[in-house]
Each structure stands twice: as structure tokens, then as C-alpha cells.
Amino acid sequence: MSDTTIRVRFAETDQMGIAHHSAYVVWCEAGRVEWLRQRGLSYRDMEDEGTSLAVSHVELDYRAAARFDDELAVATRLDEARSRRVAFQYRITRLSDGALVATARSEHVPTDADGHTVRLPERWLEPLRHLLATDP
């Protein structure tokens, strides 16, 4: 598991100063990309080699409001690593009081540069499988 710190930007809030629901998916993406980076896997390199991880499913449960300028921790963990599906789980907490703001899960299918579903190349699948078994 790894934490990525996010600060709620004004542009991510509604008229009441509460983070809009669409911002949470962006925060999960930031957590996912950083999770990979911290483990020596570059999403940019994966895409440069012709494979993308297209989002196929997202679940989000909102628990508490996040407001402008709140500092949040996005805890990310790999949940599944298969040749045709990779999934991550997320816990978003407010740093000032530890409140659970949201939980989420995203599923991804590997695609080629034309958007066709493909098998995740072994160069990426093998390290993900290893991390799934060993990364807390």
C-alpha cells in the first residue's frame, strides 16, 4: 500500500465548497500512477510501449465531505493482477482528523494503441503479480 497526498483545489469544489464527486476518480488515478512509480513501474513507459490500462469499472463510496484546501491521503493497493484485468483499491482520508472520506475500487483492461483489448504483456504482468503477492 502507498499513500499519495492530495490537496483539494478550488476548481474541484461546488458552490458550497465541497469537492465534486468527479474529483475522486482523478484522485484515485493519481494514487494509482504514484503506486506504480514507487514500485519502479512507469505508466508512461507502459503506454510508450503500446499498452494502456483502460478503466472498465469504478466503485466509489462517499463517507464524509472533502472541502476546499483539505489535505487528503489516497492509500492505494493492488487488488488483482491478471492478463486481462488489473484492479486497485483506495482509501481516501482527511489528514487533519483522520476521517475516512471515501473508499473506491477501479478495474482496468489492457488495450493497445488502437483501443483494442489485449493481454497485458509479461513484462508488466509478472511484476504486478509479484507485487500482489508481496506488497502489503
N, C-alpha and C positions, 0 to 999 in steps of 0.2 A: 504494500500500500504506500502511496505517496501523497503528500499534501501540496496543493498549489494555492497560493494566496491571491485572492481577487478583491478589488475594492469596487463597490457598486458605483458606477458612473451615473451622472445626472441624466445622460441620454438613455439609460436603461430603465428609468423610472416613469411612472404615470403622473397625472396631475396631483395625486395625493403623496407623491414622493416614495411610493412603494415600487420595488423592482417589478417590471413587467414579466409575465410568465415566459416569454420568448427568450429572455436573457439567460435563463437557467440552462438551456440547451447549449448556448455559447460557452457558459462557464464549464459545463461538462466536457466540451471539446477541448478547452484549454487544459483541463485536468488530464485528459486522455493523451494529448500530444506531449505534455510535460512528463507523464508517467513513462511513455516510450523513451523520451530523451534521457531521463535519469537512468535508464537501463541500457543505454548505448544503442538504442534503436531510433533511427530518424525517420519520421513520417515523410519528410521531404525526400529522403533517399528512396523510400519505398515508391513514392509517386514518380520520381525521376527514373526509376527502373520499370515503370509502366503499370504498377498496381496501386489501386486506391481502395480504401475501406469505406464503402458507401453505407450510410445509415439506413437500416431497413426497419428498425423498430426502436421506439423510445418510450419509456415509462417514467413518469415523474410524480412524486407525492410531495405536495407542499405542506409544510408543518408549521412554519412561522414566517412572518413578513420579513423581507430584507429591504432596507431603506437606503436612500442615497447616502453615500460615504461609509456605509458599513463595510468592515473588512471581513471577508469570508474565507474559510478554508474549504477547498474542494478535495476531499480524500478520495482517491481513485484506486481501484483494484481490478485486475484482470479476472473475469468470471468464467470465461470459456474461450478455448482456442482450438478450432477445427479448420480443416482445409477450406470449408465453405462458409464458416461463420466465426466471428470473433465478438465477444461481449465484454462489457465493462460495467462495474457498479460504482456508484458515487454516494458520498455523504457530504452534504454542504452544511457547515456550521458557522455561526457568527462568532468571531474571535473574542469580542468584548465580554460575552457572557456564556459562551459555550452552547447556546441554544441550537438545536437541530432545526435548520431552515428547510431542508428538503433531502429526499433520497431519490436516486434515479438509477436506471439501467439502460444501456444502449446496446443494440445488436448491429453488427456490420457485416456486409458481404463483400468479398474481394471482387473487384471489377478491373477490366483492362482499360486502356486509354479511350476506347470507344463506348465504355459503359456496360460492356457485356460481363456477366458473371463468370468468374474463373476460379480455379483452385488457388489458394494462397501459396505462393512459391515456398519451397522448403527452406530457402534462405531466411524467410520471415517466420514461417510456421514453427520450425524447430526451436528457435529461441523463445517464442511465445509459449510453447508447450512446456519448456523447461521452467520458465518463469511462473507459469500457472502451478506447477508442482512445488516450487521452492520459495516463491515470493509471498511473504505474509500479507 
